[in-house]
């Protein structure tokens, strides 16, 4: 349970950092969506890290890896918005 809580907290911070690192016109609007994308990035970073054996099953991604994961998720979000697959409210 503490591993899941750690991923959520790190993902929250990673989402904010990812938003600061890669600002642009297609960034998700709103605090909640940015946080959700950051948490998704942290989960993806944890999953990949555990799959390649970098993290143990009870260990979550660190701040740097989670931030990289959040930037990747934000990039994918931006490409989906740019192609019109997802409509971003502005």
Backbone bond lengths (Angstrom), bond angles and torsions (degrees), N, CA, C in turn:
res aa  C-N    CA-C-N  psi(-1)  N-CA   C-N-CA  omega(-1)  CA-C   N-CA-C  phi
1 X - - - 1.451 - - 1.513 111.23 -
2 X 1.333 117.71 -38.51 1.457 119.81 -179.55 1.522 110.84 -68.18
3 X 1.345 117.96 -28.70 1.462 121.09 176.58 1.518 111.35 -64.79
4 X 1.318 116.72 -40.83 1.463 121.36 178.27 1.519 110.89 -66.28
5 X 1.314 116.78 -42.51 1.459 120.74 177.89 1.525 110.66 -63.53
6 X 1.332 116.91 -40.05 1.462 121.39 177.72 1.527 110.66 -61.41
7 X 1.337 117.61 -43.94 1.461 121.30 179.54 1.530 110.40 -61.85
8 X 1.318 117.66 -40.15 1.466 120.96 -179.45 1.526 110.69 -67.51
9 X 1.323 117.67 -44.16 1.470 120.70 179.95 1.524 110.60 -65.59
10 X 1.327 116.82 -46.16 1.459 120.27 178.90 1.527 110.21 -64.53
11 X 1.318 117.58 -39.75 1.460 121.55 178.26 1.512 112.64 -63.51
12 X 1.304 116.81 -36.75 1.463 121.84 176.48 1.527 110.40 -60.38
13 X 1.321 115.97 -49.56 1.458 120.67 -179.85 1.530 110.36 -68.45
14 X 1.319 117.25 -39.23 1.464 121.03 179.40 1.521 111.30 -64.55
15 X 1.320 117.50 -36.23 1.467 120.67 177.38 1.518 112.00 -63.35
16 X 1.315 115.85 -41.63 1.459 119.86 177.97 1.532 110.18 -66.21
17 X 1.329 116.90 -44.13 1.470 120.40 178.38 1.526 111.77 -63.69
18 X 1.330 117.06 -40.72 1.464 120.75 179.12 1.521 110.43 -63.36
19 X 1.304 116.56 -37.37 1.469 120.46 178.37 1.521 110.32 -65.07
20 X 1.329 117.63 -37.33 1.460 121.27 178.54 1.532 111.61 -73.54
21 X 1.331 116.71 -34.28 1.463 121.30 -177.59 1.523 111.19 -72.38
22 X 1.314 117.39 -41.99 1.469 120.41 -174.20 1.523 111.92 -123.85
23 X 1.335 117.43 66.82 1.462 118.41 176.56 1.528 109.95 -72.95
24 X 1.303 115.82 155.08 1.454 120.45 179.14 1.511 110.29 -177.86
25 X 1.311 116.00 173.49 1.463 119.19 -176.60 1.522 114.19 -69.80
26 X 1.335 117.66 -21.38 1.461 120.21 -177.50 1.511 113.25 -101.76
27 X 1.325 118.02 14.63 1.462 119.44 178.36 1.515 110.40 -62.92
28 X 1.317 116.42 146.26 1.466 118.24 178.63 1.518 109.94 -62.88
29 X 1.284 115.23 137.33 1.457 120.98 -179.31 1.513 109.54 -87.14
30 X 1.285 115.46 134.10 1.447 119.14 173.94 1.511 113.98 105.44
31 X 1.284 113.00 147.30 1.453 122.78 -177.85 1.521 111.47 -66.11
32 X 1.320 117.41 -42.14 1.468 121.39 -175.32 1.521 111.00 -67.23
33 X 1.329 117.87 -44.57 1.462 120.43 -178.59 1.521 110.92 -66.99
34 X 1.325 117.52 -39.37 1.462 120.82 176.44 1.521 110.40 -61.25
35 X 1.317 116.83 -42.64 1.461 121.53 178.97 1.529 110.65 -64.46
36 X 1.314 117.52 -42.73 1.465 121.18 179.66 1.527 110.50 -63.48
37 X 1.329 117.44 -41.71 1.461 120.01 177.87 1.531 111.06 -65.15
38 X 1.319 117.32 -36.67 1.459 120.97 176.38 1.513 112.05 -65.64
39 X 1.313 116.78 -42.70 1.464 120.92 177.98 1.528 109.92 -65.43
40 X 1.325 117.19 -39.63 1.467 120.58 176.46 1.528 110.43 -61.76
41 X 1.322 116.86 -40.97 1.458 120.75 177.40 1.518 111.88 -63.49
42 X 1.327 117.12 -39.42 1.461 120.82 178.27 1.525 111.06 -66.94
43 X 1.327 117.49 -39.67 1.461 120.36 177.07 1.527 110.99 -64.89
44 X 1.335 116.94 -41.39 1.462 120.20 178.73 1.520 110.47 -64.94
45 X 1.340 116.74 -43.82 1.468 120.42 178.60 1.527 110.83 -62.72
46 X 1.325 117.60 -39.85 1.464 121.05 178.01 1.523 110.81 -65.59
47 X 1.311 116.73 -44.07 1.461 121.40 -178.68 1.527 110.79 -63.02
48 X 1.341 116.75 -45.77 1.464 119.75 179.34 1.526 110.09 -66.39
49 X 1.323 117.33 -42.15 1.464 120.59 178.91 1.514 112.65 -61.75
50 X 1.332 117.14 -39.46 1.459 120.40 177.58 1.525 111.06 -71.99
51 X 1.328 117.43 -33.75 1.462 120.89 -179.37 1.528 111.72 -67.93
52 X 1.328 117.11 -35.02 1.466 119.21 -179.75 1.525 112.31 -91.96
53 X 1.332 116.90 -0.52 1.453 121.50 175.92 1.513 114.99 87.70
54 X 1.323 117.56 11.42 1.465 120.84 179.43 1.530 111.55 -76.27
55 X 1.322 116.82 -33.34 1.462 122.15 178.73 1.518 109.22 -117.01
56 X 1.336 115.69 148.61 1.464 119.91 174.85 1.532 108.24 -77.30
57 X 1.329 117.66 165.87 1.466 120.07 -177.83 1.533 114.30 -59.10
58 X 1.330 118.42 -26.14 1.464 120.53 -179.41 1.514 113.11 -98.81
59 X 1.316 117.29 9.74 1.458 121.37 -174.72 1.520 109.77 -112.18
60 X 1.330 115.75 139.87 1.455 121.34 177.83 1.514 111.58 -100.75
61 X 1.302 115.68 171.19 1.463 121.52 179.48 1.523 110.03 -68.62
62 X 1.313 116.02 152.20 1.454 121.62 176.28 1.518 111.23 -82.27
63 X 1.313 116.15 179.95 1.458 120.49 -176.03 1.528 112.24 -63.00
64 X 1.316 117.32 -43.86 1.470 119.96 -176.99 1.520 110.95 -66.85
65 X 1.318 116.91 -47.28 1.461 120.63 180.00 1.523 111.34 -65.08
66 X 1.318 117.44 -39.84 1.457 120.56 178.43 1.528 110.87 -66.57
67 X 1.327 117.28 -36.55 1.457 120.29 177.57 1.523 110.34 -66.48
68 X 1.321 117.06 -40.92 1.463 119.97 176.16 1.530 110.33 -62.01
69 X 1.332 116.38 -43.40 1.470 120.12 176.37 1.517 112.26 -60.95
70 X 1.331 117.23 -39.70 1.458 120.93 179.06 1.526 111.32 -67.82
71 X 1.338 116.96 -37.53 1.467 120.08 176.80 1.529 109.94 -64.45
72 X 1.326 117.08 -39.60 1.469 120.71 177.73 1.528 110.41 -63.85
73 X 1.325 117.53 -45.61 1.467 120.72 178.55 1.531 110.28 -63.22
74 X 1.321 117.61 -40.16 1.461 121.48 177.79 1.525 111.07 -64.71
75 X 1.330 117.30 -38.93 1.459 121.09 176.44 1.528 110.68 -62.32
76 X 1.332 116.41 -45.74 1.472 120.22 178.13 1.524 109.98 -61.21
77 X 1.327 117.12 -42.47 1.465 121.44 177.46 1.536 110.20 -58.18
78 X 1.333 116.12 -46.73 1.464 120.57 -179.32 1.522 111.51 -61.61
79 X 1.316 117.61 -39.76 1.473 120.23 179.16 1.527 110.66 -67.96
80 X 1.310 118.20 -38.66 1.467 120.75 178.24 1.524 111.32 -66.46
81 X 1.327 117.06 -38.22 1.466 120.58 177.36 1.524 110.13 -68.82
82 X 1.326 117.28 -42.23 1.466 121.07 -178.84 1.527 111.56 -64.33
83 X 1.317 116.84 -34.40 1.469 119.43 179.77 1.526 112.43 -84.41
84 X 1.316 117.58 -6.67 1.461 120.80 177.25 1.513 114.99 87.86
85 X 1.321 117.83 5.30 1.469 120.90 178.95 1.536 110.02 -68.15
86 X 1.336 115.39 -39.85 1.465 121.12 178.48 1.519 107.52 -118.10
87 X 1.324 116.17 136.89 1.463 120.20 177.35 1.519 108.77 -95.39
88 X 1.320 115.67 125.91 1.456 121.62 -179.54 1.523 108.49 -101.30
89 X 1.308 116.56 121.44 1.470 120.88 179.18 1.516 109.76 -73.12
90 X 1.307 116.01 129.23 1.458 120.17 177.96 1.488 110.66 -134.09
